[in-house]
């Protein structure tokens, strides 16, 4: 079990690293103000970056599927129902992102066509890109709600297991509830802005739980 916990900790941190690199390469997660023209232009200027970001995204999604399986094996004996909830929503989160990125990856071909056209065809391609980006944005809301539910379930398991420090579990509970409320409101009111420091809490939780499982469990 120690090996599985350390591997889970490694995946927590690897997912964060992959997300950071993807974002640096231009991958978009949460699209607040959609500008399809600017996005297509950016992809045309750096097509290789976009391609690499998509590959890294799929690797990250695979890690998102592997991680809850490990957590389920280790922590579900403490509460099987919470384990099932955690693994179901985390895999659901990854599945939504994989399906969404199939469409998102099409922007590379659309951008290539966009650069060589004008007039009505150019507008048509821009509108198609806008639709893809808008769909990605709306699905990301569901992704974060799923993340909130699975994080809440596993955080409670972390507390009941006694393996993880209590404050880490409570940090996960607070971060997941904050994010869940924020994105729940956004689901009803799409223009609602989720507060940036809620994301900091989530980031802090995943860094700490990843580091704890990787370096400190015994």
RADACOR-V975410 format. One record per pair of residues at least 24 apart in sequence whose ideal C-beta (glycine too) atoms are under 10 Angstrom apart, sorted by sequence separation. I is the first residue (numbers start at 1). J is the second residue. D is the distance in Angstrom with one decimal. If there is no record, write none. Layout:
BEGIN
i j d
I J D
I J D
END
This chain:
BEGIN
i j d
25 49 4.4
26 50 5.8
66 90 9.9
67 91 9.6
68 92 9.8
151 175 6.8
152 176 4.1
174 198 9.5
175 199 8.9
177 201 10.0
178 202 8.1
24 49 8.7
25 50 7.2
27 52 9.1
28 53 9.1
65 90 7.7
66 91 9.7
68 93 9.0
107 132 6.3
151 176 3.9
152 177 6.7
175 200 9.0
176 201 9.1
25 51 9.1
26 52 9.3
27 53 3.8
64 90 6.4
65 91 5.5
68 94 8.5
106 132 6.6
107 133 8.0
150 176 8.2
151 177 9.3
175 201 4.0
176 202 7.7
22 49 9.9
25 52 5.7
26 53 5.8
27 54 7.3
64 91 7.8
67 94 9.0
105 132 9.6
148 175 8.4
149 176 7.5
152 179 9.4
174 201 6.6
175 202 4.6
25 53 4.0
29 57 9.5
65 93 9.3
66 94 9.2
103 131 9.2
104 132 6.3
147 175 9.7
148 176 4.5
151 179 7.8
152 180 7.2
174 202 9.8
175 203 8.7
24 53 8.5
25 54 9.2
27 56 7.4
64 93 6.5
65 94 4.8
103 132 5.3
104 133 8.1
107 136 9.6
147 176 7.6
148 177 7.2
151 180 8.7
172 201 9.2
175 204 7.6
176 205 8.2
22 52 8.5
23 53 8.2
25 55 9.9
27 57 6.0
64 94 3.8
65 95 8.0
103 133 9.6
148 178 8.3
149 179 9.9
171 201 7.1
172 202 8.7
175 205 4.7
21 52 8.5
22 53 4.8
25 56 7.3
63 94 8.5
64 95 9.1
104 135 8.8
148 179 4.7
149 180 6.9
171 202 9.4
174 205 8.3
175 206 8.6
21 53 7.9
22 54 8.6
25 57 9.7
61 93 9.0
62 94 7.8
100 132 9.0
103 135 6.7
104 136 5.6
144 176 10.0
147 179 6.8
148 180 3.4
172 204 9.9
173 205 9.2
22 55 9.3
23 56 9.9
27 60 9.4
61 94 4.7
64 97 7.3
65 98 8.8
103 136 7.3
147 180 8.5
148 181 8.4
171 204 6.9
172 205 4.8
22 56 4.8
60 94 8.6
61 95 8.2
64 98 9.0
145 179 8.1
146 180 9.6
148 182 8.7
171 205 4.8
172 206 8.6
18 53 9.8
21 56 6.0
22 57 5.7
61 96 9.5
100 135 7.2
101 136 8.3
104 139 9.8
144 179 5.9
145 180 6.1
148 183 6.9
170 205 9.7
171 206 9.9
20 56 10.0
61 97 5.2
62 98 8.7
100 136 5.4
103 139 9.5
144 180 8.0
145 181 9.9
147 183 8.6
148 184 8.3
168 204 10.0
169 205 9.4
172 208 8.9
19 56 8.6
22 59 9.3
60 97 8.2
61 98 4.9
100 137 9.8
145 182 9.5
146 183 9.5
168 205 7.3
171 208 6.8
172 209 6.7
18 56 5.3
19 57 8.9
22 60 6.9
61 99 9.8
100 138 9.6
101 139 10.0
144 182 8.0
145 183 5.1
171 209 8.3
17 56 9.6
18 57 7.9
21 60 9.4
58 97 9.2
61 100 9.8
97 136 9.3
100 139 4.9
144 183 4.3
145 184 6.3
18 58 10.0
57 97 7.4
58 98 7.1
61 101 7.4
99 139 8.0
100 140 7.8
143 183 8.6
144 184 9.4
168 208 5.5
169 209 8.6
18 59 6.2
19 60 6.4
57 98 8.7
60 101 9.8
141 182 9.6
142 183 8.2
145 186 9.1
167 208 8.7
168 209 5.5
18 60 4.2
97 139 7.9
100 142 9.6
141 183 5.2
144 186 8.4
145 187 7.0
17 60 9.2
18 61 9.5
57 100 9.6
58 101 6.9
96 139 5.7
97 140 8.3
100 143 8.1
140 183 8.6
141 184 8.7
144 187 9.6
165 208 8.7
168 211 9.6
15 59 9.4
16 60 9.5
57 101 5.3
58 102 9.7
96 140 8.6
141 185 9.8
164 208 9.4
165 209 9.5
168 212 6.0
14 59 8.8
15 60 5.7
18 63 7.1
97 142 9.9
141 186 5.3
142 187 7.6
164 209 6.9
168 213 9.6
14 60 8.2
15 61 9.5
18 64 9.7
96 142 6.0
97 143 5.9
140 186 9.5
141 187 5.4
54 101 6.4
57 104 8.1
58 105 9.2
96 143 5.4
141 188 10.0
165 212 6.8
15 63 5.1
53 101 9.8
54 102 9.7
57 105 8.6
95 143 9.8
138 186 9.4
164 212 6.1
11 60 9.9
14 63 5.9
15 64 6.6
93 142 8.3
94 143 8.8
97 146 9.6
137 186 9.7
138 187 8.7
141 190 7.9
163 212 9.0
164 213 7.7
54 104 7.3
55 105 9.6
92 142 8.7
93 143 5.2
96 146 7.0
144 194 7.8
155 205 7.9
163 213 8.5
11 62 9.9
12 63 9.0
15 66 9.8
53 104 9.7
54 105 4.9
92 143 8.9
93 144 8.3
95 146 9.3
141 192 9.7
151 202 7.6
158 209 7.2
165 216 8.6
11 63 5.1
14 66 9.9
15 67 7.1
53 105 9.6
93 145 8.8
94 146 8.9
138 190 7.3
164 216 9.2
10 63 9.4
11 64 8.5
14 67 9.1
54 107 9.2
92 145 10.0
93 146 3.9
94 147 10.0
137 190 8.2
141 194 9.0
163 216 10.0
164 217 8.0
50 104 9.6
51 105 8.5
54 108 7.9
92 146 5.1
93 147 5.4
144 198 9.8
148 202 8.8
151 205 7.5
155 209 8.4
158 212 9.1
163 217 6.2
11 66 6.2
12 67 6.8
50 105 8.5
91 146 9.1
92 147 9.8
93 148 9.6
144 199 9.4
147 202 7.8
151 206 8.6
154 209 8.7
158 213 9.3
163 218 9.6
11 67 4.4
89 145 8.6
90 146 7.4
93 149 8.9
134 190 9.5
10 67 9.5
11 68 9.6
50 107 7.3
51 108 6.6
89 146 4.6
90 147 7.6
92 149 8.9
93 150 6.7
8 66 8.8
9 67 9.7
11 69 10.0
50 108 5.7
88 146 9.0
89 147 7.7
92 150 8.1
93 151 9.8
144 202 8.9
151 209 9.4
7 66 8.5
8 67 6.0
11 70 7.1
12 71 9.5
89 148 8.5
90 149 8.8
91 150 8.6
7 67 8.9
8 68 9.0
10 70 9.7
11 71 9.3
89 149 4.4
90 150 4.1
8 69 9.2
9 70 9.5
47 108 6.2
50 111 8.0
88 149 8.7
89 150 3.8
90 151 8.4
8 70 4.3
88 150 7.6
89 151 8.7
7 70 5.9
8 71 5.6
86 149 8.2
87 150 7.5
89 152 9.1
90 153 8.9
6 70 9.7
8 72 10.0
43 107 5.8
44 108 9.1
47 111 7.4
85 149 6.8
86 150 4.8
89 153 7.2
90 154 8.0
4 69 9.4
5 70 7.8
8 73 9.1
42 107 9.8
43 108 6.1
47 112 7.7
85 150 7.1
86 151 8.0
88 153 8.9
89 154 9.6
4 70 5.1
5 71 8.8
8 74 6.9
43 109 9.8
45 111 9.3
86 152 8.4
87 153 8.6
3 70 9.7
4 71 8.7
7 74 9.7
8 75 9.3
40 107 6.9
43 110 8.3
44 111 4.8
85 152 8.4
86 153 3.8
87 154 8.8
5 73 9.7
29 97 9.3
39 107 7.0
40 108 9.6
43 111 4.0
44 112 7.1
82 150 9.9
85 153 4.2
86 154 4.4
1 70 9.9
4 73 5.9
5 74 5.6
42 111 8.4
43 112 8.5
84 153 8.5
85 154 8.8
86 155 9.0
4 74 5.3
5 75 9.0
40 110 6.6
41 111 7.8
44 114 7.2
45 115 9.7
82 152 8.9
83 153 7.6
86 156 8.9
4 75 10.0
36 107 8.9
39 110 9.7
40 111 4.4
43 114 8.8
44 115 5.0
82 153 4.6
83 154 8.2
85 156 9.4
86 157 6.8
1 73 8.0
2 74 9.3
39 111 8.1
40 112 9.3
43 115 9.4
44 116 9.9
81 153 8.6
82 154 7.5
85 157 9.5
1 74 5.6
40 113 9.3
41 114 8.2
82 155 9.4
1 75 9.7
27 101 9.0
36 110 9.1
40 114 4.8
41 115 8.2
79 153 8.7
82 156 5.7
83 157 6.6
36 111 10.0
40 115 7.8
82 157 5.1
1 77 9.7
28 104 8.1
27 104 8.5
37 114 8.4
79 156 7.5
36 114 9.1
75 153 9.6
76 154 9.8
78 156 9.3
79 157 6.0
82 160 8.1
28 107 9.7
64 143 9.8
71 150 9.0
75 154 6.8
78 157 5.7
77 157 9.6
78 158 9.2
75 156 9.7
76 157 7.5
78 159 9.4
79 160 6.2
40 122 9.6
68 150 6.6
71 153 9.6
72 154 8.9
75 157 4.3
78 160 5.0
79 161 8.9
64 147 9.3
67 150 9.7
71 154 5.6
74 157 9.0
75 158 7.1
78 161 4.8
77 161 8.6
78 162 8.5
37 122 9.1
40 125 7.4
68 153 9.6
72 157 9.3
75 160 8.5
78 163 8.8
37 123 9.7
40 126 6.9
43 129 9.1
64 150 9.8
68 154 7.7
71 157 7.7
75 161 5.6
39 126 9.5
67 154 9.6
71 158 9.0
74 161 8.2
37 125 9.8
40 128 9.9
75 163 7.7
36 125 8.6
37 126 5.7
40 129 5.5
74 163 8.0
75 164 9.1
36 126 4.9
39 129 6.5
40 130 9.7
35 126 9.7
36 127 7.4
39 130 8.8
36 128 8.2
37 129 8.2
36 129 4.0
37 130 8.8
39 132 9.4
40 133 9.8
35 129 9.7
36 130 3.9
39 133 6.5
34 129 9.1
35 130 8.6
36 131 8.5
34 130 6.1
36 132 8.3
34 131 9.8
36 133 6.0
34 132 9.8
35 133 8.6
36 134 8.9
34 133 4.8
34 134 6.0
31 133 5.4
34 136 9.1
31 134 7.7
34 137 6.7
31 135 9.8
33 137 9.9
28 133 7.4
31 136 6.2
32 137 7.8
30 136 9.3
31 137 4.1
29 136 8.6
30 137 7.0
31 138 9.3
28 136 7.2
29 137 9.3
28 137 8.6
31 140 7.4
30 140 5.6
29 140 6.2
30 141 8.6
28 140 9.0
30 143 9.4
29 143 8.6
30 144 8.1
29 144 9.2
71 209 9.9
74 213 8.9
71 213 9.0
67 210 9.7
70 213 9.3
74 217 9.5
8 154 9.9
30 183 9.6
30 186 9.6
5 163 7.3
5 164 9.4
32 191 9.0
32 193 7.1
1 163 9.0
32 194 9.3
30 194 7.8
30 199 8.8
20 203 9.8
19 203 9.3
16 203 7.1
19 206 9.7
16 206 5.9
15 206 7.5
16 207 6.6
12 205 9.4
13 206 7.9
12 206 5.3
13 207 7.2
16 210 7.2
12 207 7.9
15 210 8.3
12 208 9.2
13 209 9.5
14 210 8.4
12 209 5.9
13 210 4.1
12 210 3.0
13 211 7.0
11 210 7.7
12 211 8.2
9 209 7.4
10 210 7.4
12 212 9.3
13 213 9.3
8 209 8.8
9 210 4.8
12 213 6.8
13 214 6.7
8 210 8.1
9 211 6.8
11 213 9.1
12 214 7.7
9 212 6.8
10 213 8.1
11 214 9.2
9 213 3.0
10 214 5.4
8 213 5.3
9 214 3.1
10 215 10.0
7 213 8.5
8 214 8.2
9 215 7.2
5 212 9.1
6 213 6.4
7 214 8.5
9 216 8.8
5 213 4.8
6 214 5.4
9 217 7.7
4 213 9.3
5 214 8.2
6 215 8.1
8 217 9.6
6 216 9.8
2 213 9.7
5 216 9.8
6 217 7.0
5 217 4.9
5 218 9.7
2 217 6.3
1 217 8.9
2 218 7.1
END
